[in-house]
Amino acid sequence: MPKGIYQVPPVANEPVKDYAPGSAERESLLATYRSMLQQEPVDVPMYIGSEEVRTGNKHPLSPPHDHQRIIGHFNYGDASHVKSAIDAALSAREAWSNLPWEHRASIFLKAADLLAGPFRDRMNAATMLGQSKNAFQAEIDAACELIDFLRFNVAYMQQIYSDQPGSNPGIWNRMEYRPLEGFVFALTPFNFTSIAANLCVAPALMGNTVVWKPADSQVYSAQIIMELFKAAGVPDGVINMVTLDGPEAGEVIFNHPDFAGLHFTGSTGVFRHLWTTIGANIAKYKSYPRIVGETGGKDFVVAHRSADPIEVAVALSRGAFEFQGQKCSAASRAYIPDNLWPAVKEQLLSDLASFKMGSPEDFGNFVNAVIDRKAFDKISGYIDYTKGQSDASIIAGGNYDDSKGYFIEPTVVETTNPKFRTMCEEIFGPVLTIYVYPANDFEATLKLVDSTSEYALTGSIFSGDRYAIDLATRMLANAAGNFYINDKPTGAVVGQQPFGGARGSGTNDKAGSYLNLIRWVSPRTIKETFVPAKDYRYPFLG
């Protein structure tokens, strides 16, 4: 047990390297990328307890920007491997949950320092190769955001543990924050390496043990995450990684009596299905499971007639097309007043014309490939649909090519129908739809923004008029869990903009704050009376 009231080291956001031409970090990352590309193909195992598990069912790993190239394989498992991972998690639970909190803190602080140092290039390069992120997008995600999650989570853990009740004379009230009784299932997405890791780290830091199923398309960097955890000293069985078909994993996990929580980032449809399954099985569990999920988004930018058109255009080009629009927070629909639209359009089309697209190995490429065949077909399907409609037109992009990689041009749609399909449905790709509204119809447009989508993740307002900003902030109070004023709706930073939304976008448990970590504990109140009563009679009985 702790023998002191410890203070964790001060935390600050990890500085972002810019990878400018001629910089040492640029040369180092590029050398690592090329080395990993040319090395012998990797064979990514499952990590179950102390074992690296391999099977005869090998699935290929290919860069999205060069899908004919095989850079390795990962081992596909089955239900038996999930059962083994659960057993390993439950076996590790007692020792891990009883480990004094400062030792759990030290492990993940060490992981942060390792990632900031010797693991940085490998984690970034793996994300560039496996997920087709350019160097800067990899840096802000796989390096900086993950480092921030590791360090800030430790500080939030101390904050939670320090939150104690008051006590009257003669008694001492205490609160202990127990881990959940059972194991946590982390089901993670392809688009952010940091999110994949944090969905494991947050429950584990609070004393839980985890079964983790990464997305098939993120397995290449997932292996580096597991290597980082091992190097930092995460004990065997605390975080177990399995790779297999999702429904097969769910059949085992959601029928297990020790299932204690789901930490999820992915599609709204999948999350609703999982919630339904958990609800149907609720009587099987020892405790009501914690369900934490961040799901879809149809994120908006609204410009007021007083906005600066250049600022609006840059927010659209960055917010919609960085990482090919494959962010839950990406700007996907925009509402531009007719007095600004000519200038916004001119700047936006000029920006898009300057975009370069290709492999992340060329640091001059702003746009890379979308993640896989399924995504390519879905996104191109929306583009083809739009080409056949009379109430919308493509004013930029609209082309795609999968001959070498899954490349889709950044595409801008202008529509006269504010309920046009691409204004309402999540595309998760480089497609931005713009509705031009009469400049004097700002309030009516805000009502339209609030009612168009089932989602409520991120959104932004651009205006030079403080009354308009105030009006938008109030009218869109429930339309976005992360709301931006004169900024693009992407780029939440741990410790600065806790991330999450409601409605169809999730449970709004705010990754990057104490609000997420507190979901992974089950508090116990302890009251100690120093001198207990020796007579049942109260004074009023006299």
Disulfide bonds with the S-S distance in Angstrom:
none
